[in-house]
Amino acid sequence: MSTQKRNQSPRRSLPSFLEKFSYQALVGNVPYLAFLALVSTIYIHNTQRAVTVQKELNEAQEQLKELRWKYMDRKTQLLNLEIENKVVDRAGKLGLKPLSLPAYMLNSDSSQNGLPPLRQ
């Protein structure tokens, strides 16, 4: 009997398999197929939207990084100006003024004053 079942099951499986794809079965599953199509469309749209949002986020992070560097640069410049102004104010109290021209070196003629020449 087991040999008969083995022989009959492949024969029964092929027609039953084809029966699943018959016109009646497809018509009966149209709502399910429509639901699958809708879900797959929503999935594809959400994936594309996620990629777009990630690109926008990366661009915003790059802009934020650039603005942070500009902020730090301006902050450092302002700090240096404040320090320089404090030094000028303290020196002004002692009667000193900041240089308006760059510093220059005086060269003396050693033969006139009797001193040895300066080493450079």
SERO-4910 file (N, C-alpha, C, O; in steps of 0.05 Angstrom, whole numbers):
BEGIN
 pado doro    nc1    nc2    nc3   cac1   cac2   cac3    cc1    cc2    cc3    oc1    oc2    oc3
  Met    A     16    -24      0      0      0      0     17     25      0     10     45    -12
  Ser    A     40     23     13     57     46     14     68     52    -14     73     75    -20
  Thr    A     72     32    -30     81     36    -57     60     50    -74     67     66    -92
  Gln    A     35     45    -69     14     58    -84     12     88    -76      8    105    -93
  Lys    A     16     94    -50     15    122    -41     39    137    -53     36    161    -61
  Arg    A     61    124    -54     85    138    -66     80    144    -95     88    165   -105
  Asn    A     68    125   -109     63    129   -137     41    149   -142     42    164   -162
  Gln    A     22    150   -125     -1    168   -129      5    197   -119     -5    216   -131
  Ser    A     22    200    -99     27    227    -89     40    246   -109     32    269   -110
  Pro    A     60    237   -125     70    256   -146     49    262   -167     48    284   -177
  Arg    A     32    243   -173     11    248   -192     -9    267   -181    -19    285   -195
  Arg    A    -16    264   -156    -35    282   -144    -23    310   -139    -37    330   -140
  Ser    A      3    311   -133     15    337   -127     16    355   -152     13    379   -150
  Leu    A     22    344   -175     23    360   -199     -4    372   -206     -5    397   -211
  Pro    A    -26    358   -206    -51    371   -211    -59    390   -189    -71    411   -194
  Ser    A    -53    383   -164    -60    401   -143    -43    427   -144    -52    448   -137
  Phe    A    -19    424   -153     -1    447   -157    -12    465   -179    -12    489   -176
  Leu    A    -20    453   -201    -31    469   -223    -58    481   -216    -65    502   -226
  Glu    A    -72    467   -198    -98    477   -190    -95    503   -174   -113    520   -174
  Lys    A    -73    506   -160    -68    530   -144    -66    554   -162    -72    577   -154
  Phe    A    -57    550   -187    -53    572   -206    -76    574   -226    -73    587   -247
  Ser    A    -98    562   -220   -120    563   -239   -133    591   -238   -127    607   -220
  Tyr    A   -151    596   -256   -164    622   -258   -180    627   -233   -180    650   -223
  Gln    A   -194    608   -222   -210    611   -198   -193    619   -174   -200    636   -158
  Ala    A   -170    606   -172   -152    612   -149   -141    640   -151   -139    654   -131
  Leu    A   -134    648   -175   -123    676   -179   -145    697   -173   -139    717   -160
  Val    A   -169    692   -183   -191    711   -178   -197    712   -148   -203    734   -137
  Gly    A   -195    690   -135   -200    690   -106   -179    704    -90   -184    713    -67
  Asn    A   -155    706   -100   -133    718    -86   -126    747    -95   -106    758    -88
  Val    A   -143    759   -111   -138    786   -121   -136    806    -99   -117    823    -99
  Pro    A   -153    806    -78   -149    825    -56   -121    821    -42   -108    841    -35
  Tyr    A   -113    797    -39    -87    791    -26    -65    801    -44    -46    813    -34
  Leu    A    -66    796    -70    -46    805    -89    -45    836    -90    -23    848    -92
  Ala    A    -68    849    -89    -69    878    -89    -56    889    -63    -42    909    -64
  Phe    A    -62    876    -41    -49    884    -16    -19    881    -17     -4    899     -8
  Leu    A     -9    859    -29     20    855    -32     32    877    -50     54    887    -44
  Ala    A     18    884    -71     28    905    -89     30    931    -74     49    947    -78
  Leu    A      9    937    -59      9    962    -44     31    963    -23     45    984    -20
  Val    A     35    942     -8     56    941     12     83    943     -1    101    957     10
  Ser    A     88    930    -23    114    932    -36    119    960    -47    142    969    -46
  Thr    A     98    973    -57    101   1001    -66    108   1019    -43    126   1037    -46
  Ile    A     95   1016    -21    101   1033      3    129   1027     13    143   1046     21
  Tyr    A    138   1002     12    165    995     21    186   1008      3    205   1020     13
  Ile    A    182   1007    -23    201   1020    -41    202   1050    -37    223   1062    -37
  His    A    179   1062    -34    178   1091    -29    192   1099     -3    207   1118     -3
  Asn    A    187   1084     18    200   1090     43    230   1087     42    245   1102     55
  Thr    A    239   1067     27    268   1063     24    281   1086      9    302   1096     17
  Gln    A    268   1096    -12    278   1119    -27    278   1144    -10    296   1160    -11
  Arg    A    257   1147      6    255   1171     23    277   1170     45    288   1191     52
  Ala    A    282   1146     55    303   1144     76    330   1151     64    346   1164     78
  Val    A    336   1143     40    361   1150     27    363   1180     23    384   1192     28
  Thr    A    341   1193     15    341   1222     11    345   1237     37    360   1256     38
  Val    A    332   1228     58    335   1241     84    363   1237     94    374   1256    107
  Gln    A    375   1214     90    403   1210     99    422   1228     84    441   1239     96
  Lys    A    418   1232     58    435   1251     43    432   1279     54    452   1294     57
  Glu    A    407   1288     59    403   1315     70    416   1318     98    427   1338    104
  Leu    A    415   1297    113    427   1297    140    457   1300    138    469   1314    153
  Asn    A    469   1285    119    498   1287    116    507   1315    107    527   1325    116
  Glu    A    491   1327     89    497   1354     80    495   1374    103    512   1391    106
  Ala    A    474   1371    119    471   1388    142    494   1385    162    503   1405    174
  Gln    A    503   1361    166    526   1356    184    551   1369    173    567   1380    189
  Glu    A    556   1368    147    579   1381    135    577   1411    139    597   1424    146
  Gln    A    554   1423    135    550   1452    139    555   1459    168    568   1479    174
  Leu    A    545   1443    186    548   1448    215    578   1447    222    587   1463    238
  Lys    A    593   1428    211    621   1425    217    636   1450    207    654   1460    220
  Glu    A    629   1460    183    642   1484    172    635   1508    189    653   1524    195
  Leu    A    610   1511    197    603   1534    213    616   1532    241    623   1553    252
  Arg    A    620   1509    251    633   1506    277    662   1515    275    673   1528    293
  Trp    A    676   1508    253    703   1517    249    705   1547    246    723   1560    257
  Lys    A    685   1559    232    685   1588    229    681   1601    257    694   1621    263
  Tyr    A    663   1590    273    658   1600    299    683   1600    316    690   1619    330
  Met    A    697   1577    316    721   1574    332    743   1594    322    758   1605    339
  Asp    A    745   1598    296    764   1617    285    758   1645    294    776   1660    303
  Arg    A    733   1653    292    725   1680    301    729   1684    331    737   1705    340
  Lys    A    723   1664    346    726   1665    375    755   1669    382    762   1685    399
  Thr    A    773   1654    368    802   1657    374    812   1685    366    827   1697    380
  Gln    A    802   1695    343    810   1722    335    801   1743    355    817   1761    362
  Leu    A    777   1740    365    767   1759    384    782   1757    410    788   1778    422
  Leu    A    789   1734    419    805   1730    443    832   1743    440    841   1756    459
  Asn    A    845   1739    417    871   1752    412    869   1782    412    887   1796    423
  Leu    A    847   1793    401    844   1822    401    840   1833    430    851   1854    437
  Glu    A    825   1818    445    821   1827    473    847   1827    489    852   1845    504
  Ile    A    863   1807    484    889   1805    499    907   1828    490    920   1841    506
  Glu    A    908   1834    464    924   1856    453    915   1882    464    931   1899    471
  Asn    A    889   1887    465    878   1912    476    885   1915    505    891   1937    514
  Lys    A    884   1894    521    891   1896    549    920   1903    552    927   1919    570
  Val    A    938   1892    536    966   1898    538    970   1928    530    986   1942    544
  Val    A    957   1937    510    960   1965    501    949   1984    524    962   2004    529
  Asp    A    928   1977    536    917   1993    558    936   1994    582    941   2015    593
  Arg    A    947   1972    589    966   1971    611    992   1987    605   1003   2001    622
  Ala    A   1001   1984    580   1025   1999    572   1019   2029    570   1036   2045    576
  Gly    A    995   2036    563    987   2064    562    988   2077    590    994   2101    592
  Lys    A    981   2062    610    982   2072    637   1011   2079    646   1016   2096    662
  Leu    A   1030   2064    634   1058   2069    640   1070   2090    622   1094   2097    625
  Gly    A   1054   2101    604   1064   2121    586   1076   2110    560   1088   2125    544
  Leu    A   1072   2085    555   1082   2073    530   1060   2073    509   1037   2070    515
  Lys    A   1068   2076    484   1049   2075    462   1057   2052    443   1080   2046    441
  Pro    A   1037   2041    430   1044   2019    410   1059   2031    386   1055   2055    380
  Leu    A   1075   2015    374   1090   2024    350   1071   2030    327   1053   2015    321
  Ser    A   1076   2052    314   1060   2058    290   1075   2048    265   1063   2044    244
  Leu    A   1101   2045    267   1118   2035    246   1132   2009    255   1135   2005    279
  Pro    A   1139   1992    236   1153   1968    245   1181   1974    257   1192   1995    250
  Ala    A   1191   1957    273   1216   1962    286   1239   1960    265   1236   1946    245
  Tyr    A   1260   1974    271   1283   1973    252   1308   1972    269   1308   1978    293
  Met    A   1330   1963    256   1355   1959    270   1374   1982    265   1376   1992    243
  Leu    A   1387   1991    287   1406   2012    285   1434   2000    282   1442   1983    297
  Asn    A   1448   2009    262   1476   2000    258   1494   2023    266   1490   2046    257
  Ser    A   1514   2018    282   1532   2039    290   1559   2035    277   1568   2012    273
  Asp    A   1572   2056    273   1599   2055    262   1618   2051    285   1621   2070    301
  Ser    A   1631   2028    287   1648   2022    311   1673   2039    311   1686   2042    332
  Ser    A   1681   2050    289   1706   2067    289   1701   2093    302   1720   2105    313
  Gln    A   1677   2103    302   1671   2130    314   1670   2128    344   1680   2147    357
  Asn    A   1657   2108    356   1654   2108    385   1673   2090    400   1673   2089    424
  Gly    A   1690   2075    386   1711   2059    398   1701   2033    409   1716   2020    424
  Leu    A   1677   2024    403   1666   1998    413   1669   1977    391   1670   1984    368
  Pro    A   1672   1952    400   1674   1931    380   1647   1928    365   1627   1935    376
  Pro    A   1648   1918    340   1623   1915    325   1605   1894    338   1614   1876    351
  Leu    A   1579   1897    334   1559   1878    344   1559   1852    328   1563   1852    304
  Arg    A   1556   1830    342   1554   1804    328   1525   1800    319   1506   1807    333
  Gln    A   1522   1788    296   1495   1783    285   1490   1754    281   1469   1747    272
***
